[in-house]
């Protein structure tokens, strides 16, 4: 992790197209301004983690869906007499 010290009004540039500017410091809170292209998604970490968790949950099939699919497969697949 790169650690930098900045004062109010000072800016950090990332890859020529993202700027982070310290807007203010009040106690333990730092206000940052972020200037970036529209296609760059910017999230607070807790929001980003919540989105990731929701994506994982929505991609996982429910157990009942899986059981229903297995039942449908048994119905459609004829059983061989050799088994």
JOUR-V99078 format. One record per backbone hydrogen bond with DSSP energy under -1.0 kcal/mol. CO is the residue of the C=O (numbers start at 0). NH is the residue of the N-H. E is the energy in kcal/mol with one decimal. If there is no record, write none. Layout:
BEGIN
CO:NH:E ; CO:NH:E
END
This chain:
BEGIN
6:9:-2.5 ; 9:21:-2.4 ; 11:19:-2.9 ; 13:16:-1.2 ; 13:17:-1.6 ; 17:13:-3.2 ; 18:34:-2.7 ; 19:11:-2.7 ; 20:32:-3.0 ; 21:8:-3.6 ; 23:30:-3.0 ; 25:28:-2.0 ; 28:25:-2.8 ; 30:22:-2.9 ; 30:23:-1.3 ; 32:20:-2.8 ; 34:18:-2.7 ; 36:39:-1.8 ; 43:47:-2.5 ; 44:48:-2.8 ; 45:49:-1.5 ; 46:50:-2.3 ; 47:51:-2.4 ; 48:52:-2.4 ; 49:53:-2.3 ; 50:54:-2.3 ; 51:55:-2.1 ; 52:56:-2.3 ; 53:57:-2.4 ; 54:58:-1.4 ; 55:59:-1.2 ; 61:65:-1.8 ; 62:66:-2.5 ; 63:67:-2.4 ; 64:68:-2.2 ; 65:69:-2.3 ; 66:70:-2.1 ; 67:71:-2.1 ; 68:72:-2.3 ; 69:73:-2.0 ; 70:74:-1.8 ; 71:75:-2.0 ; 72:76:-1.7
END
